[in-house]
Amino acid sequence: MSEKKKMSNKLFMAILIPIIVIVVASLIVANVIAQNWSTLISRFFNHDTYTIVKIDENEEVNDIYYASDFETETALNEHNGQVARDIEAEGMVLLENDGGLPLTTSASDKAKVSLFSVSSVDMVYGGTGSGSIDTSTAPTLKDALEGVNLEVNQTLWDFYKNKNDDEGYERSSPNWRGGQFAINEVPWADVQSAAGSTFSEYNDAAIVVIARSGGEGSDLTAVNFGETENVEGNSGSYLELSTEEADMLNAVNAAFDNVIVLINANNALELGWLDDYENIKAALWIGGVGQTGLYAVADALVGEVVPSGRLVDTYAYDANSSPAAQNAGANFWISNSPSSASYANEADQYIVYAEGIYVGYRYYETRYEDTVLGTTNVGEYDYAETVQYPFGYGLSYTTFSYSDFTVTPEDDKFVVSVKVTNSGSTFAGKEVVQIYMQSPYTEYDKTNGVEKASVELVGFAKTDALAPGADETVTIEIDKEELRAYDANNAETYIVDDGDYYFAVGTDAHDALNNILAAKGYDTSDGMTENGDAAFAYCWHNDRFDDTTYSVDQDTGTEITNQFETADLTNWSDGNGFEYLTRDDWTGTFPTAFCDSTNEKGEHYKSFSQAMIDSLAPQYTEDKYSFEMPTTSAAVTDGLNLATLIGLDYDSDAWYDFFDNLTASDMMEMIRMGGYGTPENQALNMPATTAKDGPAGISATLIGGSSGMAIPPRSSWLRPGTSSLPTKWASRSVTTRCTPTFRHGTLPQ
């Protein structure tokens, strides 16, 4: 056996030295980076790196910058969790219910349910970016359901969890780093093979989660979405069912008698498919559920919470039926010539909002009324075939009736009152009372391009929980300022037309409009989807055209008139006759994509005149240097620090002194490190904080580089050569506050 040859010292050092150099260099770089981001690092690890140091032992120390309402962080988190739970309980919307909900369960006889879709184990808790949620502390859907005595199919749960965690079946969306939208639902054959034998045991209900993500830095795509293209009737939109989701719903509908769908999305999906499956007995929109909202969802499924939310979007069968959808995704760059590889300005992409005011229900309801009225140029429009759920729509486990609707005009407002009665027999519930207004659409408006929607929400309120048979009279005040409309072309300010103004109560925007149409004498024979009730509409007549009352701000007296007219495409010949959508000509002005040309990179571009390009640049006064820049880097006033400002009004002059002492670098640092807190500033004795209303207020979250905190003597609070506080602070009762120190001693006094 041969002896193993030893490595020579020379070779060893040749290997070791480069490793040491790399490690040392890495440590140096890491240390520099850590110093730059020290505040955020300290916050992340929740470091407490300060102590209280008394200079005068007889001085009473108050180190509380902000007194918390909670004694412990646990109490704070419990409160925040309850708030999130309450928001979900009040906001979720019951879309459909044909006896599917609530589920019946008890401690001795648990309902057994099966959860379907990969999203059931990976819920949408919030939006992207600033709307994100710490899911590590949020409950799963299974946790929440088991908390209300529902027994969840464990085999099915484990299957989806494994697929999501280990095999890449997970929902995704792009962000500033890239990526793409994907649903990645598990193929049904895999589900059936792994868990099909368990369905018969957990068959009290099948709960299917349909989820879509999106948000800040993750706008929904307007291009065809490959996962949906093979579904009959789909156009290839992210708002439609994917092929795998459709397969799953078909199979679940065949295997279960009670299918409940949870719509876990913040965007308005196309939900026409809810009508295609006879065993879908209930559908509940739950949005992004937040940190603890799933507990409220579980409560609603078993009737502990009675849904009372209302939709804040119009849900159309085809999302592309909206005029706002015609330019969505058609963002374009500005180029001097179609072949130019460089762009004429440094701004981001542009989009033309050709729909004007006709967004959401303002479009769908207004075109519906014009169809009923038989106005010219309304075109082919079938509301019932277009809109599935109107703005303001929502069901309950009980029913409500309205009576005694009144509107009382007063000097500067209308006082609206209606009696709401729980007409059901089993559940207590809350009702959302919605008040809508219709302004007259006059010849003046048509001539001058003043657009008016048929209905606009002008007030709403929710009742208390009403027991069966109980009632509540709800009163809502509507400011007369709601009557105004903006006239950009003639008066160039706000106007109030003469004519009839209608106020109506309704269960949603469409119901309110039908009540207005009933008051005008129309019914289903005129093409209405259903008859309204004129008793729930009120007409107020204004006999004088007014272009002065609201031409000035009601609080400041500032004149209100046109600004940034160059941003209006109709003011430029570059628009090539462009027109915004007008209800006076639905067919002639319905939007088309303003920019449908692409360059060799596939990017949208548009050529404009140099004059228009110049108008898009930042606008200055005649002398762009005439503004007085704020004072920075002023000499630190003795005794001036953040602690001395505790309790001062925000408009106190002392704050200006404080900010004058900040350098430009200080300000940039506060912005750069200002997420969820503030960085320390030793020159002004300002400790680093996290924005958390936790135990003992901000003092409990002070962090950063200070090794101690010292109480400066009272004399240090005075300006040099004075024996009293500055006049601007004279009314302040000054108490001693703690301030941070330098690492190597206290600040100079």
C-alpha positions in Angstrom: 0.0 0.0 0.0 1.5 3.3 -1.1 1.9 6.2 1.4 -0.4 9.2 0.8 1.6 12.1 -0.5 1.4 15.2 1.7 0.5 18.6 0.1 3.5 20.9 0.1 3.4 24.1 2.1 3.8 26.1 -1.1 0.8 24.5 -2.7 -1.2 24.8 0.5 -0.5 28.6 0.7 -1.3 29.0 -3.0 -4.7 27.7 -2.3 -5.3 29.2 1.1 -4.3 32.8 0.3 -6.8 33.3 -2.5 -9.5 31.9 -0.3 -8.6 34.2 2.5 -8.5 37.2 0.1 -12.0 36.3 -1.3 -13.4 35.9 2.2 -11.9 39.1 3.5 -13.1 41.0 0.4 -16.6 39.5 0.8 -16.6 40.6 4.5 -15.6 44.1 3.6 -18.2 44.4 0.9 -20.9 42.9 3.2 -19.9 45.2 6.0 -20.2 48.3 3.8 -23.6 47.1 2.6 -24.7 46.3 6.1 -23.7 49.8 7.2 -25.8 51.4 4.4 -28.8 49.3 5.4 -28.2 49.1 9.1 -31.5 50.6 10.1 -33.5 48.1 8.0 -31.3 45.2 9.3 -31.9 46.2 12.9 -35.6 46.5 12.3 -35.7 43.1 10.7 -34.0 41.4 13.6 -36.0 43.6 16.1 -32.8 44.7 17.9 -33.1 46.8 21.0 -29.8 48.6 21.1 -30.4 51.5 23.5 -30.5 52.1 27.2 -31.8 55.0 29.3 -29.1 57.0 30.9 -30.1 59.7 33.4 -27.8 62.8 33.7 -29.8 64.1 36.7 -31.0 61.2 38.9 -33.6 63.5 40.3 -35.1 64.2 36.9 -38.2 62.3 36.0 -37.7 60.5 32.8 -40.5 60.2 30.2 -39.2 58.1 27.3 -42.6 57.6 25.7 -42.7 59.2 22.3 -46.1 57.7 21.5 -48.3 56.1 24.1 -49.7 52.8 22.9 -53.3 51.6 23.5 -51.9 48.1 24.2 -49.8 46.8 27.1 -48.2 44.0 25.1 -47.3 43.2 21.5 -49.5 40.1 21.8 -52.5 42.3 22.7 -51.7 44.6 19.7 -51.5 41.6 17.3 -54.8 40.2 18.6 -56.5 43.5 18.1 -55.1 43.9 14.5 -56.1 40.3 13.8 -59.7 41.0 14.9 -59.8 44.2 12.7 -58.8 42.1 9.6 -61.3 39.5 10.6 -64.1 42.1 11.0 -63.2 43.7 7.6 -63.6 40.3 5.9 -66.8 39.6 7.7 -68.4 42.9 6.7 -67.0 42.9 3.1 -67.4 39.4 1.7 -70.2 39.2 -0.9 -72.6 36.3 -1.3 -73.1 36.0 -5.1 -75.2 32.9 -5.3 -77.1 30.8 -2.8 -79.5 28.0 -3.8 -79.5 26.3 -0.4 -75.8 25.6 -0.4 -75.0 27.8 2.5 -74.8 27.9 5.4 -73.4 24.4 6.2 -74.9 22.6 9.1 -72.4 21.3 11.6 -72.0 20.7 15.3 -69.4 19.4 17.8 -71.0 15.9 17.7 -71.8 15.8 14.0 -69.1 17.6 11.9 -69.8 18.3 8.3 -67.2 16.7 6.1 -65.9 18.8 3.2 -63.4 18.4 0.4 -61.3 21.4 -0.7 -60.4 21.7 -4.4 -57.8 23.6 -6.5 -54.1 24.3 -5.8 -55.2 27.7 -4.6 -57.0 26.1 -1.7 -53.6 25.5 -0.1 -52.2 28.8 -1.4 -54.8 31.5 -0.9 -54.5 35.1 -2.1 -54.1 36.9 1.2 -53.5 40.4 -0.2 -52.3 42.3 -3.3 -48.7 42.5 -4.5 -46.2 45.2 -3.4 -47.4 47.2 -0.4 -50.5 45.0 -0.2 -48.5 41.9 0.7 -49.2 39.8 3.8 -46.9 37.8 6.1 -48.4 34.4 5.2 -46.2 32.6 7.7 -48.5 33.7 10.5 -51.8 33.6 8.6 -54.1 30.7 8.9 -54.7 28.2 6.1 -58.2 27.6 4.8 -58.0 24.2 6.5 -57.1 25.8 9.8 -60.0 28.1 9.6 -62.6 25.5 8.6 -61.5 23.1 11.3 -61.9 25.9 13.8 -65.7 25.9 13.1 -66.1 22.1 13.4 -65.8 21.3 9.7 -63.8 18.2 9.0 -61.5 18.6 6.0 -60.4 15.8 3.6 -56.8 15.3 4.7 -55.8 13.1 1.8 -56.9 15.8 -0.7 -55.3 18.5 1.3 -52.0 16.7 1.5 -52.1 16.0 -2.3 -52.6 19.7 -3.2 -50.0 20.8 -0.6 -47.4 18.5 -2.1 -48.2 19.6 -5.6 -47.9 23.3 -4.5 -44.8 23.0 -2.4 -42.7 20.4 -4.3 -43.9 20.0 -7.8 -44.4 23.6 -9.0 -48.1 23.7 -9.3 -48.5 27.2 -7.9 -50.1 30.5 -8.9 -47.7 33.2 -10.0 -47.6 36.7 -11.3 -44.9 39.1 -12.6 -43.3 41.7 -10.5 -40.5 44.3 -11.0 -38.0 41.4 -11.4 -40.0 39.8 -14.2 -42.0 36.6 -14.3 -45.5 35.9 -15.8 -49.0 35.2 -14.8 -49.8 31.6 -14.3 -52.6 29.6 -12.6 -50.9 26.2 -12.8 -53.9 24.2 -11.7 -53.3 20.5 -11.2 -54.7 18.3 -14.0 -57.9 16.5 -12.9 -56.6 13.0 -13.8 -53.9 13.5 -11.1 -56.5 14.6 -8.5 -58.8 11.7 -9.3 -56.0 9.2 -9.1 -54.6 10.4 -5.8 -57.7 11.2 -3.8 -60.8 10.2 -5.8 -61.6 7.3 -3.4 -62.0 9.8 -0.5 -64.7 12.0 -2.1 -67.6 9.8 -1.0 -66.6 10.1 2.7 -66.1 13.9 2.6 -69.1 14.8 0.5 -71.2 17.2 2.6 -69.8 19.9 0.4 -67.1 20.4 -2.2 -65.4 23.8 -1.7 -63.6 25.1 -4.8 -61.3 28.0 -4.6 -60.8 30.1 -7.8 -58.0 32.6 -7.2 -56.3 35.3 -9.2 -53.4 37.5 -8.1 -52.4 41.0 -9.2 -51.6 44.4 -7.7 -48.8 46.9 -7.4 -46.1 46.2 -10.0 -48.2 43.3 -11.2 -50.9 44.7 -13.6 -53.1 42.1 -15.2 -52.1 41.1 -18.7 -54.1 42.1 -21.8 -52.5 39.5 -24.0 -53.9 36.0 -24.6 -53.4 33.8 -21.6 -52.5 30.3 -22.9 -54.0 28.4 -20.0 -57.5 29.5 -20.9 -57.5 29.2 -24.6 -58.9 25.7 -24.8 -62.0 26.4 -22.8 -65.1 26.8 -25.0 -66.3 30.4 -25.2 -63.1 31.8 -23.7 -61.1 34.5 -25.3 -57.9 33.7 -23.6 -58.1 36.1 -20.7 -56.6 35.8 -17.2 -60.0 36.7 -15.9 -61.5 33.5 -17.4 -61.3 29.8 -16.3 -58.3 27.9 -17.3 -58.6 24.5 -19.0 -57.6 22.6 -15.8 -60.1 24.7 -13.7 -62.9 23.9 -16.2 -62.1 20.2 -16.1 -62.0 20.3 -12.3 -65.4 22.0 -12.1 -66.9 19.5 -14.5 -65.7 16.6 -12.4 -66.6 18.1 -9.0 -70.1 19.0 -10.3 -70.6 15.3 -11.2 -69.2 14.0 -7.9 -70.9 16.3 -5.4 -74.4 17.5 -4.8 -73.4 20.7 -3.0 -70.5 22.7 -4.6 -69.5 25.9 -3.0 -67.2 28.3 -4.9 -64.9 30.8 -3.1 -63.8 33.7 -5.5 -60.4 34.6 -3.9 -59.5 37.5 -6.2 -59.3 41.3 -6.0 -60.1 41.7 -9.6 -63.6 41.3 -11.3 -63.5 37.8 -12.9 -65.8 36.6 -15.6 -68.2 34.3 -13.7 -70.8 33.3 -16.3 -69.7 29.7 -15.7 -71.4 29.7 -12.3 -74.6 29.1 -14.3 -73.2 26.2 -16.2 -73.0 23.7 -13.3 -76.2 22.7 -11.7 -74.6 21.5 -8.4 -72.9 24.8 -7.8 -75.3 25.8 -5.0 -73.4 28.8 -3.6 -70.7 31.3 -4.5 -69.0 33.7 -2.1 -66.6 36.5 -3.2 -64.0 36.8 -0.5 -61.4 39.0 -2.2 -57.9 39.0 -0.7 -58.5 37.6 2.8 -55.9 39.5 4.7 -54.0 38.2 7.8 -56.9 36.6 9.6 -59.9 37.0 7.2 -60.1 33.3 6.6 -61.6 32.9 10.1 -64.5 35.1 9.0 -64.9 33.2 5.8 -65.2 30.0 7.8 -67.7 31.7 10.1 -69.8 32.6 7.1 -69.8 29.1 5.7 -71.5 27.8 8.9 -73.7 30.8 9.5 -71.9 32.4 12.4 -71.4 35.4 10.0 -74.2 36.5 7.7 -72.7 38.0 4.5 -73.6 41.7 4.1 -70.9 43.0 1.7 -71.7 44.6 -1.7 -69.7 44.5 -4.9 -67.6 47.6 -5.8 -67.3 46.5 -9.4 -69.7 45.6 -12.2 -69.2 42.0 -13.1 -69.7 41.6 -16.9 -70.0 38.3 -18.6 -67.3 39.5 -21.0 -64.7 41.8 -19.4 -63.9 43.1 -22.8 -67.4 44.6 -23.2 -66.2 47.6 -21.2 -65.1 50.7 -23.1 -62.2 51.0 -20.6 -60.9 47.6 -21.8 -60.4 48.7 -25.3 -57.1 50.5 -24.5 -56.0 48.4 -21.6 -52.6 47.0 -22.3 -52.2 49.3 -25.3 -49.6 51.4 -23.5 -47.3 53.1 -26.0 -44.1 55.0 -26.3 -43.7 58.3 -28.2 -41.4 58.3 -31.1 -40.6 61.0 -33.7 -40.8 58.4 -36.4 -42.1 54.8 -36.7 -38.6 53.5 -37.5 -36.9 55.4 -34.7 -35.1 53.2 -32.3 -34.9 55.9 -29.7 -37.9 57.7 -28.1 -38.5 61.4 -28.1 -39.0 61.7 -24.3 -37.8 60.0 -21.2 -41.2 59.4 -19.6 -42.7 56.0 -19.2 -45.4 54.6 -21.5 -48.6 56.4 -22.2 -52.2 55.3 -22.4 -55.3 57.1 -23.7 -58.4 56.9 -21.4 -60.8 57.2 -24.3 -63.8 56.0 -22.1 -63.9 59.4 -20.2 -66.3 59.1 -17.3 -67.9 55.9 -18.5 -66.1 53.4 -16.3 -67.8 50.5 -14.7 -71.4 51.0 -13.8 -71.4 54.5 -15.2 -71.1 52.9 -18.6 -73.3 49.8 -18.2 -76.2 51.5 -16.5 -76.2 54.6 -18.6 -76.2 52.8 -21.9 -79.0 50.6 -20.4 -81.2 53.6 -19.7 -80.5 55.1 -23.1 -81.6 51.8 -24.7 -84.9 51.9 -22.6 -85.4 55.6 -23.6 -84.8 54.8 -27.2 -82.2 57.5 -27.8 -80.4 57.8 -31.1 -77.1 56.1 -31.7 -77.4 53.8 -28.8 -76.7 50.8 -30.9 -77.2 47.1 -30.1 -77.1 46.7 -26.4 -78.6 43.9 -24.2 -78.0 44.7 -20.5 -79.2 41.2 -19.3 -76.8 39.5 -21.6 -74.0 41.9 -20.7 -74.0 42.3 -17.0 -74.1 39.4 -14.5 -73.8 41.3 -11.2 -74.4 45.0 -11.0 -72.3 47.4 -8.9 -73.6 47.3 -5.3 -74.9 43.7 -5.7 -74.9 41.2 -2.8 -77.1 38.6 -1.2 -77.7 37.6 2.4 -78.9 34.5 4.3 -82.0 36.6 5.1 -84.2 39.1 3.1 -85.0 42.8 3.7 -87.8 45.0 2.7 -87.8 48.8 2.3 -90.6 51.3 3.2 -91.2 55.0 4.0 -88.6 56.4 1.6 -88.4 60.2 1.9 -86.1 63.0 0.6 -86.1 66.4 2.3 -84.2 69.3 0.6 -82.5 71.6 3.0 -80.2 74.6 2.5 -77.0 72.8 1.5 -78.1 69.2 1.5 -80.7 66.5 0.9 -81.8 64.4 3.9 -82.7 60.9 2.7 -84.5 58.4 5.0 -85.7 54.8 4.5 -87.1 52.2 6.8 -85.4 48.7 6.5 -87.0 45.6 7.8 -85.6 42.1 8.1 -88.3 40.2 6.4 -86.7 36.8 6.9 -87.5 34.2 9.6 -84.2 32.7 10.6 -81.1 34.8 10.5 -80.3 38.2 11.9 -78.5 40.3 9.2 -77.2 43.7 8.1 -78.4 45.6 5.0 -76.4 48.1 3.0 -78.7 51.1 2.1 -77.5 52.7 -1.2 -78.6 56.1 -2.4 -78.1 57.0 -6.1 -78.6 60.2 -8.0 -79.4 61.0 -11.6 -78.6 64.4 -13.1 -80.4 65.7 -16.2 -78.6 65.2 -19.4 -79.5 68.4 -21.3 -79.1 69.9 -24.7 -76.5 72.2 -23.1 -74.5 69.1 -22.0 -74.6 67.5 -25.4 -73.6 70.7 -27.2 -70.7 71.4 -24.8 -69.5 67.8 -24.1 -70.6 67.6 -20.5 -71.0 63.9 -19.7 -73.6 62.6 -17.2 -74.0 59.0 -16.0 -77.6 57.7 -15.4 -76.8 56.9 -11.8 -74.1 57.8 -9.4 -73.7 56.5 -5.8 -74.0 59.5 -3.6 -74.5 57.9 -0.2 -74.6 54.6 1.7 -74.9 53.2 5.2 -75.2 49.7 6.7 -77.8 48.9 9.3 -77.1 47.2 12.6 -77.7 43.4 12.7 -81.5 43.2 12.5 -83.3 40.2 14.0 -86.1 38.6 11.9 -89.0 41.1 11.9 -86.9 44.0 13.3 -86.5 47.3 11.5 -84.3 50.3 11.4 -84.7 53.7 9.9 -81.6 54.8 8.1 -80.9 58.5 7.4 -78.2 59.6 4.9 -77.3 63.2 4.1 -76.3 64.2 0.6 -74.4 67.4 0.0 -75.9 69.6 -2.7 -72.4 69.8 -4.1 -73.1 66.4 -5.6 -75.4 68.1 -8.2 -72.4 69.7 -9.9 -70.8 68.5 -13.1 -67.6 69.8 -14.8 -67.9 71.8 -18.0 -64.4 71.9 -19.6 -65.4 73.4 -22.9 -67.7 76.4 -22.2 -68.0 77.5 -18.6 -64.6 75.9 -17.9 -65.7 75.2 -14.3 -68.4 73.3 -12.4 -72.0 73.8 -13.4 -75.4 72.8 -12.1 -77.9 72.2 -14.9 -81.5 73.2 -14.7 -83.9 70.3 -14.9 -85.0 67.2 -12.9 -82.7 65.5 -10.5 -83.7 62.0 -9.2 -82.7 60.3 -6.0 -83.4 56.6 -5.5 -82.7 53.9 -3.1 -81.9 50.4 -4.4 -80.3 47.1 -3.6 -77.7 47.9 -6.2 -77.1 50.5 -9.0 -79.3 48.7 -11.5 -82.2 48.4 -9.0 -82.0 52.1 -8.2 -82.0 53.0 -11.9 -85.1 50.8 -12.5 -86.8 52.7 -9.7 -85.9 56.0 -11.4 -87.2 54.7 -14.7 -90.4 53.6 -13.0 -90.8 57.2 -11.7 -90.5 58.4 -15.3 -93.2 56.0 -16.4 -91.2 53.2 -18.0 -91.6 49.4 -17.5 -90.6 46.1 -19.0 -92.7 46.8 -22.1 -90.1 49.5 -22.9 -87.2 47.0 -22.6 -86.4 47.2 -18.9 -85.0 44.1 -17.3 -87.6 44.2 -14.6 -90.1 46.7 -13.3 -88.9 49.3 -10.8 -90.8 50.9 -7.9 -91.5 54.6 -8.2 -92.1 54.8 -4.5 -88.4 54.5 -4.0 -87.5 57.4 -6.3 -87.8 61.2 -5.7 -87.6 64.0 -8.2 -86.2 67.4 -7.3 -86.5 70.2 -9.9 -83.8 72.9 -10.3 -85.2 75.8 -12.3 -81.9 77.8 -12.7 -78.7 77.0 -14.6 -75.8 77.8 -12.3 -72.2 78.3 -13.3 -71.0 80.4 -10.4 -71.8 78.6 -7.0 -69.2 75.9 -7.5 -66.7 77.9 -9.6 -64.7 78.5 -6.5 -63.6 76.1 -3.8 -66.1 76.0 -1.0 -63.4 76.0 1.7 -60.6 78.2 0.3 -62.4 80.4 -2.2 -59.8 79.4 -4.9 -61.1 79.8 -8.5 -61.8 76.4 -10.1 -61.1 76.3 -13.8 -59.3 74.2 -16.5 -55.7 73.1 -15.9 -53.3 71.1 -18.1 -55.4 71.5 -21.2 -52.5 70.2 -23.2 -53.2 66.7 -21.8 -56.5 66.6 -23.7 -56.0 64.9 -27.0 -58.9 66.6 -28.6 -56.9 69.9 -28.3 -54.3 68.5 -30.6 -54.3 67.8 -34.3 -52.1 64.9 -33.5 -55.2 63.2 -32.2 -56.4 62.8 -35.8 -60.0 63.7 -34.9 -59.9 61.6 -31.7 -63.1 61.8 -29.6 -63.7 60.6 -26.1 -66.7 58.4 -25.5 -70.0 60.4 -25.3 -73.4 59.1 -24.4 -74.7 61.4 -27.2 -73.2 58.9 -29.7 -72.5 55.5 -28.2 -71.9 53.8 -31.6 -69.8 56.6 -33.2 -67.4 57.2 -30.2 -67.1 53.8 -28.6 -63.3 53.4 -28.1 -60.9 51.4 -30.2 -57.2 50.9 -29.4 -55.6 54.3 -29.9 -52.3 52.7 -30.6 -52.1 49.4 -32.4 -48.8 49.8 -34.3 -45.6 48.1 -33.1 -41.9 48.4 -33.9 -39.4 45.7 -34.6 -39.3 44.9 -30.8 -43.0 44.4 -30.7 -43.5 47.6 -28.6 -46.3 50.0 -29.2 -45.2 53.4 -30.5 -46.9 56.6 -31.6 -45.5 59.6 -33.5 -46.5 63.1 -32.4 -45.5 66.6 -33.3 -42.6 68.2 -31.4 -45.0 70.8 -30.0 -47.0 68.0 -28.3 -43.9 66.2 -27.2 -42.7 69.4 -25.6 -46.0 69.9 -23.8 -45.5 66.6 -22.0 -42.2 67.8 -20.5 -42.3 69.2 -16.9 -43.8 72.7 -17.0 -42.2 75.6 -15.1 -43.0 79.2 -14.4 -41.4 81.9 -16.6 -38.5 81.8 -14.2 -38.0 78.2 -13.1 -35.5 79.3 -10.5 -37.8 81.8 -8.9 -38.9 79.4 -6.1 -37.2 79.7 -2.8 -35.7 76.4 -1.8 -36.2 75.1 1.7 -33.5 75.8 4.3 -31.2 72.8 4.9 -28.2 72.2 7.1 -29.0 75.0 9.5 -26.9 75.0 12.7 -28.6 72.7 15.2 -30.5 74.9 17.7 -29.5 74.1 21.2 -32.0 71.7 22.7 -33.8 71.1 19.5 -34.5 67.5 19.0 -37.4 65.2 18.2 -38.2 64.7 21.9 -38.8 68.4 22.4 -41.5 68.4 19.8 -43.6 65.7 21.5 -47.2 66.9 21.7 -46.8 70.0 19.5 -49.3 70.7 16.8 -48.1 69.7 13.3 -48.3 73.3 12.2 -46.1 74.6 15.0 -43.1 76.7 13.9 -40.9 74.5 15.9 -41.3 71.8 13.4 -39.9 74.1 10.7 -36.9 74.8 12.8 -36.4 71.1 13.2 -36.6 70.4 9.5 -34.3 73.3 8.6 -31.6 71.5 10.5 -31.9 68.5 8.3 -29.4 68.2 5.4 -30.4 67.1 1.9 -28.7 63.8 2.7 -30.7 63.4 5.8 -33.9 63.9 3.8 -32.8 61.4 1.2 -31.9 58.9 3.9 -35.3 59.3 5.6 -37.0 58.6 2.2 -34.7 55.7 1.3 -35.0 54.1 4.8 -38.5 55.3 5.5 -40.4 52.1 4.9 -42.3 51.1 8.0 -40.3 53.5 10.2 -37.7 56.2 10.4 -33.9 56.1 10.5 -31.9 57.6 13.4 -30.3 61.0 13.2 -27.7 61.5 15.8 -27.2 65.2 15.2 -30.8 65.9 16.1 -31.0 63.2 18.8 -33.6 61.4 16.7 -33.8 57.6 17.4 -34.7 55.1 14.8 -38.2 53.7 15.1 -40.4 51.1 13.6 -43.9 52.2 12.7 -45.6 49.8 15.1 -48.2 50.8 17.7 -46.8 48.3 20.1 -46.2 48.1 23.8 -45.1 51.3 25.5 -45.5 53.2 22.2 -42.6 54.1 20.0 -40.1 54.0 22.9 -40.4 50.2 22.9 -39.3 50.0 19.2 -36.4 52.4 19.3 -33.5 50.8 17.5 -30.2 51.7 15.8 -26.6 52.6 16.7 -27.0 54.4 20.0 -25.4 52.7 22.9 -27.4 54.7 25.4 -29.9 57.5 25.8 -29.3 60.6 27.9 -31.5 63.3 29.3 -30.1 66.7 28.5 -30.2 69.3 31.2 -33.1 71.8 30.9 -30.7 74.6 30.1 -29.8 72.9 26.9 -33.3 73.4 25.7 -32.7 77.2 25.4 -31.2 79.2 22.7 -27.6 80.5 23.4 -27.6 83.6 25.5 -31.2 83.3 26.6 -32.9 82.3 29.8 -36.2 81.3 28.4 -37.7 79.1 25.7 -38.2 80.7 22.2 -41.4 82.6 22.0 -42.9 80.2 19.5 -42.5 77.5 22.1 -43.6 79.6 25.1 -47.0 78.1 25.3 -45.6 74.6 25.5 -45.4 72.9 28.9 -41.9 71.3 28.6 -41.1 68.1 30.3 -37.8 66.2 30.1 -37.5 63.6 27.3 -34.9 61.0 26.5 -32.6 61.6 23.5 -30.1 59.3 21.9 -26.4 59.7 22.4 -23.4 59.2 20.2 -21.6 55.9 20.6 -18.7 57.6 22.3 -20.5 60.0 24.5 -23.4 62.4 24.7 -24.1 65.1 22.2 -22.4 68.5 22.9 -24.5 70.6 25.2 
